[in-house]
Amino acid sequence: MTQTENSQFRIECDSMGEKQIPSNVYYGIQTLRAIENFQISGLKPLETYVDACIYIKKATAIVNGELDCITPETSKAIVEAADEILAGQLRDQFVVDVYQAGAGTSHHMNVNEVLANRALEILGDEKGNYKRVNPNDHVNYGQSTNDVIPTAIRIGGLLALSRTLHPALDNAIAVLETKADEFQNIIKSGRTHLQDAVPVRLGESFRAWAQILSEHQNRIYVASGDLMVLGLGGSAAGTGMNTHPKYRDRVVEVISELINCPLQPAPHLMAAMQSMAPFVNVSGSLRNLAQDLVKISHDLRLMDSGPKTGLKEIQLPPVQPGSSIMPGKYNPVMAEMTSMVCFQVMGYDSAIALAAQAGQLELNVMMPLIAYNLIHSIEILGNTVAALTDKCIQGITANQERCLEYAEGSLALVTALNNHIGYLNAAAVAKESLATGKSLRQIVLEKELMTEAQLAEVLNLEQMSAIRPLGS
């Protein structure tokens, strides 16, 4: 490394030659080449993904220092640099486009270079003078892009789940259960095929959504177990070349401590490097959640439709004006946003599946796409569930009179008569009611199919809408 005359640049060299690097940046020549090569989307690595990579580099520096693979001085400086980044510093130095060199080599070297240059400063050296701390020889000792990046996707996924999605789902489930209790005594018309159906409790509709989200959360927990098995230590091809014999187990122990998660080494490092199945599995569980979130968001929009020409059984809290031309209009924007995010997550899942099957031999080089799509899916789903809960579900009110009006006027109430007058007689009563406008009760009494006392007992909305206990 040499400084230019005006010190605005430093000269770094790699196996391909020399380049001028702005003297104020912490990345180096390999990052600069990636910046020049991959001006694709303007998307930079996600903060959580950077965190995951830095946790790995901190752990490897600790362990390689313990095992005398790098000097204690170098180990300490790299760890201190990693801690600074984890605390929020130097975040603008991770600059490689999401769509980049296969397997993530460019982003990986960006991380190695930033850590090396900051560690050099900590030791009192100049950036780019890589004798005491080298991006490849010290920060990356015993590692390869091929085992670091799949490990970073695993760690990034776990971090994103614990930081965003799981807390959001916990809160959403609790709020839905509270709303279920609040609305438990409100009776509404059920609807199947978007047609009138037997009466249900509004509260049970909300309780059903809580159960649906709870079951999805359990599926995600199960799928994320795959992320806790790390192939770190496999090095370039899964053989562990250039690693200390004790490194593999110890580095997983240290990462487990750093992120407070029970991780374990993969039973076969080549398998952990080649297969993207854990990411497909987690992504599939996210897609499954997204599909039901779309259904719930659509239900909310339908139930709030109107106010004069729709169902208007509930009122979603208005959060912003809904039209640039129609005064006083409010739209169900939080539910609409939810659907759009879920569509994006489904698209990401398809891209992850395509990338996962595109590996060859000892490596899958499509990992940068998988990393971004998986972690981003988790984070935008978590943010969406949190926003939908706080700005929509929490403030929903019920239109009890409208709900009861629909329930009492539904022709589907005739279903309760099946066991008493038979299906064909009940169908005839419903048909006549629709044609004449007479109530079901009036027609049944006119035809002397049942007594008034029997009808009062059978057409009891409270009983009809009650959930039958299991085994009853």
N, C-alpha and C positions, 0 to 999 in steps of 0.2 A: 504494500500500500504506500502511495506517495500522495502528498498534497500538491495541488496546482498553485500557481503563483498568487492568485487572489484569494485562495483558501475557501472559495465558494464551493469547490468540488474536491473530492478525493478520488484517487485512481485505484480501482480494485481490479484484480485479474482472476480468471478462472481457467478451466481447461480450453475454453474457446477464445480467450484473448483478454483485452483490457477494456474498461469502460469508465467514464466519469460518473461518479455518484454524488449527488448533492451532499455537501458536508453535514447538513443539519439532520438528515434522515438516519434512521437506525437500521433500515433494511440494506441489503447489499446487492452485489452484481447479479446474482441469480434471480432475485426479486425484480430487479430492473428489467432483465430480459423478459420476464413474464409479463410485466406491465406493457412492454412494447409489443409482445406477441399476442396478448389476449385482451384486446380492447373490444369486448363483445357486448356485455349487458350493463356495465356500470354497477352491478351487484357485487358487494364485498362480503367477506366471510361473516357469518352471524356471530354476535358477541358470545353466545353460548358455545359455539364451535371453537372459537379462539380460547375460551376458558378451558375447554376440554384438552386442547393441545398443550396449553401451558401447564395444566395439572400433570400431564404425562411427562413433560420436560422437567418439571420440578422433581417429580418422583425419580426419574432416571438419573438426574444429577445427584440426588441424595444417595441412591443405591450405588451408582458408579463411584461416588466418593467413598462410601463405606467399604467397597471392594477394592480400593486402590487402583481403579481403572483410570480415574482422573485425579488430579491433586486435590487435597482438601480446600486449598485456596480457590481453585477453579470451581469446584462444586459449590462452595459457599456463595461465590459471586453469581453463578447461574441461578441458584435458589433465590437470592435476594432480588435479582432482576425479574424472576418469575412472580415473586410476591408483589412487586410493584405493578406489574401488568394485571394481576388478579385484583388489585386494589383500584384499577381503573386507569392507570397511566399508560401512555404510548399506544392507545387504542387506534389512533389514526395511522399507525405504521403497518397495519395488516391490510394490504391493498390489492391483492391479486384477485382478479375477476373470478366469480364462481365457476364459469366455464373456462377451463384451463387445461394444463398438461394432465394426461391420464394418470390415474391413481392419486393425484394430489401432490405431486412432487413440488410444484411451484409454491403452493401454500405452505407446505412443510418447510421448505428452505426459507421462506419469508419468516416463519416462526424461529427457525434456527439462527438466522442472521440478526434478527432484532434482539434476541436473548444474548447472543454473543457480543454484539456491539454495546448493549447496555451493561453487560458484565465487565467488559473492558473499561468502560467509564468508571464503574464502581472500583475497579482495581487501579485507577489512575492512568490508564492508557487511552490512546486515541481510537475512535471508531475506525474500523477497517484494518487495524494492525493486529492480525489474527494469530500472532505467535502464542500468546498466553491463553486466549480463549478463541477457538476456531469453531465456526458453525458446524462443520462436518466432523472434525476429529474430537471435539469435546462435548458440545451441546448434543450432538447426534451419536455419541459413542454407543456402539452396540445396538444401534437402531437402523431402521430403514423406513422409507415412506410406506413400504408394503405391509409393515406391521403396526406402524404408528397411526396411520390414517384409519384403518378399520377399528382400531382401539378408540380413536378420537370420536368416531361416529357413535360408538357404544356409550362412551362417557358423556358425550354431548346429548344424546337421547335421554339418558338417565337424569342429567341435570335439568333438561327442559321439562321433563315430566314432573320432577319434584318441585320445580320453581313455578310452573305455570298451570299445566293441565290438571294435575291431581288436586291442588288447592281449589281451582275453579270448579271442578266437578263436586268436590266436597260441599262447597258453599251452595252450588245450584241445587243439589239434592236436598240439603237442609231447607232452603227457601221453598222449594216445591212442596216439601212435606208440611211446612207451615201454612202455605196457601191451601193445601188439601184439607187441613183441619179447619181453616177459616171458611171454606166453601162446602163443607161436608153436608150440610143440610139443604143445599140448593139443588133442586131437581131440574134437569134439562132433558130435552129430547136427544136420544142417541141418534147417530146417523151412520148408515153403512151404504156404500156405493153413492155417497152424497145424497141419499134419500132418507126419509124419516125412518127411525128405528125405535126400539123400546126405550123407555126413559132410563137415564143414568144419573148419578150424582156428579155435579161439577167437581166436587172435591176429589172424587175417585179418578177423574180425568187427570188431575194434577198429580195424584199419588201414582198413577200408572207411569207418568213421565219420570217421576223420581225413581221408580223401580227400573225403568228402562236405562236411565243414566247410571244407576248403581251397577247393573249387570254389565254395561259397557266398561265401566271403570275396572271391574274385576277381570274382564277379558284383557284389558290393557296391562294390568298388573302381571297376569300370567305370561303374556307375550314378552313383556320387558325383562322377564327373567333371563331370556336369551342374551340380553345385552350385558349381563353381569359376568359372562365368560369371555375372558380376554386372551387374544393371541399375541400379546406383546411379549417379545423375546424370540419371535420367529425370525426376525431380521429379514433378509432379502427374499428368501424362498420358503421359509418355514422350518429351516434346519437349525436355526440358532447360531449361524456362523458369526464369529467376532463378538460373541457375548460370553460373559463370565458364567460358569456353571451354576452359580447361586443367584444369578441376576433374575431369571424368569420368575421364580416364586417370590423373591423379595420385592421386586418392583410392583407386583400386583398387591402385596400386603400394604405397601406405602400408599398407593393410589386409593386403596380401600379406606385407609385412615384419612386421607386428604378430603375425600368427598363423602365420607361417612356412609359407605355402601358396601355390603358383603360381596365383594368380587372374588373370582377364582380364576386360576390359569386354565386355558383350554386344554382338554386332554390330548388334542392333536393340533399342533400349531399350523401345519399346512392346511388342514381343513378350515381352521378359523380364518385363514388368510384368503382362501379361494371362494368360500361360500358366503353369499350375501343374504342367506335365508333368514337370519335373525332380524335384519332390517325390513325384509318383505313381510315378515310375520307381524312386527310392530306396526308397520304402515297399514297392513290389512285391518288391524284392530282399530286404527284411527279412521280408516275409510268406513268401517262398520258403524262407528260412532257418528261420523259425519252424515251418513244416510239417515239415521234416526233423528239427528238434529234438524235436518231438512224437513222431515215429517212433522216434528214438533213446531218448527217455525211456521210451516204452512198451516197447521191447525190453529195457531194463535192468530194468524192473519184472517182465516175464515171466520173464527169465532168473534173477531172484532170488526168484521166487515160491515159497512154501512156509512154513516149512522142510520140513514133512512131506508136504504134499499138492500141492506144486507142482513146478516144474522144479529149482530150487535148483542151477543150474549155476555160478552165481557168488554171492558174498556182497557186497552193498553195505554200506559202513560204517554202523552205526547211529549216529545223531546225536542222537536224543531218544526217550523212551518213546512207543510208538505207540498206546496205548489208555488211556482213563480207567477201564476196567473189567477188561480182560484183562491180567494181570501178565505181564511178560516179553515182550510183543509189541513188535516194531520194524517200522516201515513205511518204504517207500522214499520218504521225504518230499521229498528234493531232486529226484527225478525227477517226483514229483507237482507240485511247485511249478513246475518247468520247463514242464510242459504248460499249467498255468493262465496263466502269463505269455505263452506263445506264443498261446493263444487270445485274450488281450487285444490282442496285436500284430495278429492277423488282423482283429479288430474295428476297431482304429484304422485299418488299411489301407482297410477298406471305407468308413469315415467320410471319410478323406482323398480317396478317389475321388469320393465324392458331393460333397464341398466343392469339389474341383477343377473339376468340370463345371458348377458353379453360378455362374461368373463371367458378367458382362454387360459388353459394350462394352469400355471401357478399363481395367476393374479387376475383380479377384475379391475380394469383400468377406468371404469366408469364411476368410481367411488366419489369424486367431487360432487356429481349430480345427486347421488344418493344422500350424501351428507347434508347438502343444502335442503333438499326436498323433505327429508325425514324430520330434521330439527325444526325447520320452518313450519311444517305441518303441525307439530306438537305445539309450537308457540302460538301460532295464529288460532288454533282451536282453543287453547287455553284462554287467550285474550278475548276470543269471541264469546265463550261460555261465561266468562266473568262479566263482560259488558252486557250480554243478554240478561243475565241474572240481576245485575245492579240497576240497569236503566229500563228494564222491561218487566220481568217476572215479579220482581219485588213490589212494584207499584200497581199490579193488575187489580182492578175492581170488578165485581160481578153485577150484571143487570138481572137481579133476581126475578123481577116481574116478567121480563122478556123470556127468561129461561122457562119459567112455569107456564107461560102462555103457549110456548111451543110444545112443551111436554104434554099439556092437557089437550091440545088440538091435534096431536099426532095420530094418524090412522094406525100407526104401528101398535097402539094400545090394544088393538083387536087381538094381538098375539096372546094376551092373557086369557082370552075367551076360548082358545083352542081346546083345552082340556074339558071344557064345560058344554060347548055347543058343536065342537068338531071343526076341522080346518075349512071344509067347504062352506059351511054356514057362516064361519067367521069371515071368509073371503067375500061372500055375498054381502054381508053387513058393511064391510069396508068399502066395497064398490058402490053400494047405495048411498053411504055417507058422503062419498066424494061427489057423486052425481047430484044429490039433493041438498047438501049442506047441513043435513040433520046430524046430530051427534050420534056417536056409537051407542051411547046409553039409551037415547030415545028410540032408535031403530030396534034394538034388542028387546026393549019393553013392549014396543008396538007388536012385534012378532011373537011375544010371549015365550021367548027362548030362555029367559032367566027372570027371577024376581028382582025387585029393587034392592032387597037386602043382599042377595047374592052378588049383584053387580057392585054394590058398595064395597063388599069385601074383596072382590076380584080386581076391580079397577082402582085399587089403593096405590097411589103413586109412591108413597113411602116404602111400602113393601116391595113393589115392583122394581124399584131402583136400588134396593139394598143388595150389597155383595153377599152372596151365599158363602158361608164358611166351607173350607175344604172338608169333604167327608159328609156334608149334610145332604 
